[in-house]
């Protein structure tokens, strides 16, 4: 049985079976929607702060993998038979891990620390069915911020508004955040929090979207 268009959006036919995104991220949902995937958003109740406190010595990659897996497993237990996508992203610069800024002042401080320097973003995916991980993926991207002026930074924060606090780096690359960078080495989709192409390949392989 195949399902087709949903709510007027262009959605590719998919095989019977639910696809669930265990994330509140608007950017991740937008990527899946743009790729024509029919899915449901069911955020997990994982306490990220508690997990990060428990794994203080973990590397950026390990922490991203742990969080992605926990999110997917929790939602999967609530939705038997569904294909649940868990995702997480961790930023590291010079050995320090960064969270989403708590407000404008925190975003300013974080961007001041990152400007003129390279940092990495690790994006991890975990796909879980019936509480068991069936696929894991990790992508690391290196981003180099330009040495922008304090005046530009204030202008950026004024224009970006709450967007400066929605992502771990204090920027949304698909918007005004692009102006902060000199160079990006790696997958664009991974910077947005969802390594899309390998995920689509997995969904095709499981018969959830057309080959």
Secondary structure, 3 states (H helix, E strand, C coil): CEECCECCECCCCEECCCEEECCCCHHHHHHHHHCCCCCEECCCCCCHHHHHHHCCCCCHHHHHHHHHHHHHHHHHHHCCCCEEEEEEEEEEECCEEECCCCCHHHHHHHHHHHCCCEEEEEEEEEEEECCEEEEEEEEEEEEEECCCCHHHHHHHHHHHHHHHHCCCCCCCCCCHHHHHEEEEECCHHHHCCCCHHHHHHHHHHCCCCCC
